Amino acid sequence: MVIEIVAVVVLPTMLVVAATAGLGSRRAVRGGGSDADSVGFAGGVLAALFTVVLAFQVVFAWQVGSDIEASSATEANALADAYDHAEVAPEPMRASMRGLLREYADVVANREWMTLAERGAADPRLTRILAETRAAFASLQPTDPVPQFAREQGLQAVRTIDDSHRSRVESATGSHVFNNVLLAGTVLGAVLLVAFPLLAGISARPVNVAVMALLTASLGAVVLIALQLSRPLDGPFGVEPDPFRAALSHMQAPT
């Protein structure tokens, strides 16, 4: 995070201050020959376009995080439901089924979440755990209506876990081409907003240097936030695996 702040905010600000002092000292700039009205109009249009692109980028990036949160909540709730429905199974099958479901929650919360964030890869153990849990529920052949209902609900919970897991992984690792285009547009727009006054002929007066430094630092902070939003599983805006931790606590609670 510190390296990103230096690279995106501090260094560009220092470079722009030096560029403003150097380019603003040119004879053509000191002569005041620039067309202020035309320059102001073009700059306003550029700023408006940047604002629109930034707004879209924030909304779409935030939506990815919301989708992951929704899928995680559904997946974790289905885990807890399957754990409760496993109560009808005879021992030692019940202990085995519940152990598998606890393992699933532990793998997601403490391993897969980090793997998805760092390498964009799901944990293959979850597929094995779900297959064994599904087979265990399917093997139950109760004649009493209550255990029969628990068996059906358990199988439905396993299907929900599987579907929600696929959706969560897809949201976290999908290409999101449109989001990437918006992020690139945000970065390009910030660069243009900083470069435009320099190319248009801003002078090297101390107040102008200070304004350019403030503008660059502000836009750098905006770009930094946009970059953080593009990583939905880590960073200050990253989604946490709290639903799975809560499900694990539920399954580890004494009964």
CORLIN-V915375 format. One record per residue. N is the residue number from 1. NEAR is the number of other ideal C-beta (glycine too) atoms within 10 Angstrom. Layout:
n = [N/N]
near = [NEAR/NEAR]
This chain:
n = [1/2/3/4/5/6/7/8/9/10/11/12/13/14/15/16/17/18/19/20/21/22/23/24/25/26/27/28/29/30/31/32/33/34/35/36/37/38/39/40/41/42/43/44/45/46/47/48/49/50/51/52/53/54/55/56/57/58/59/60/61/62/63/64/65/66/67/68/69/70/71/72/73/74/75/76/77/78/79/80/81/82/83/84/85/86/87/88/89/90/91/92/93/94/95/96/97/98/99/100/101/102/103/104/105/106/107/108/109/110/111/112/113/114/115/116/117/118/119/120/121/122/123/124/125/126/127/128/129/130/131/132/133/134/135/136/137/138/139/140/141/142/143/144/145/146/147/148/149/150/151/152/153/154/155/156/157/158/159/160/161/162/163/164/165/166/167/168/169/170/171/172/173/174/175/176/177/178/179/180/181/182/183/184/185/186/187/188/189/190/191/192/193/194/195/196/197/198/199/200/201/202/203/204/205/206/207/208/209/210/211/212/213/214/215/216/217/218/219/220/221/222/223/224/225/226/227/228/229/230/231/232/233/234/235/236/237/238/239/240/241/242/243/244/245/246/247/248/249/250/251/252/253/254/255]
near = [9/7/7/14/13/11/12/22/19/14/13/20/20/13/12/22/16/11/18/25/14/11/17/19/11/12/7/10/17/12/10/9/9/14/11/10/8/10/16/11/11/13/15/10/10/15/14/10/14/19/11/12/21/21/12/16/26/16/12/17/23/13/14/20/18/12/18/22/17/14/22/26/17/18/24/25/18/23/29/19/19/29/23/18/23/26/13/20/22/9/7/9/15/14/11/15/23/19/15/19/28/18/18/29/26/17/17/28/21/13/13/24/22/14/15/23/17/10/9/12/11/19/19/9/14/19/12/13/21/19/13/13/28/18/11/18/23/12/10/20/8/14/6/9/8/9/17/14/13/21/20/13/16/28/17/15/24/25/13/17/25/18/14/20/24/13/17/27/19/13/23/24/16/12/7/18/8/11/19/12/14/22/21/12/18/26/18/12/22/24/14/16/19/20/13/15/19/16/10/16/19/20/17/17/11/8/8/15/19/12/14/22/16/11/17/25/18/14/25/22/14/21/21/17/19/21/16/17/23/19/16/25/22/15/16/9/14/15/22/13/22/13/22/23/16/17/29/24/11/16/22/10/7/3/6]
